[in-house]
């Protein structure tokens, strides 16, 4: 391969790239989110039931989990533990409070971060990366698929 053959490949790249991009856009237009049962077990070769039909719908399971005080306390504790490990930032509205000690400001920020993470967990958009919470996922698996 010499210099001229590489330059001819570079010259033809926009035409080939346009065709590939058009094909990708048309294939993405037909795409729908995968059903919940196919994300975990079936994708890894595990059987998730007779026809991947959950016992309880995902939204109903989430409502019942977030309605249970014990489950919500366990989820909050797990989120708080994650916030204790890495919290390099304090919001400006908390930072400017002069009457609070630095430790109180850190505590307020951790509580705020836990509430934000809890709201993020309850968001149902499938195209966003989701935070993995062991307490929530184990309860969801048990309610929806009968796994323990």
Secondary structure, DSSP 8 states (H G I E B T S, - for coil): --HHHHHHHHHHHHHHHHHHHHHHHHHHHT-----HHHHTTGGGT---SSSS--SS-HHHHHHHHHH-HHHHHHHHHHHHHHHHH------HHHHT-SSS-HHHHHHHHHHHHHHHHHHHHH---TTS-----HHHHHHHHHHHH---
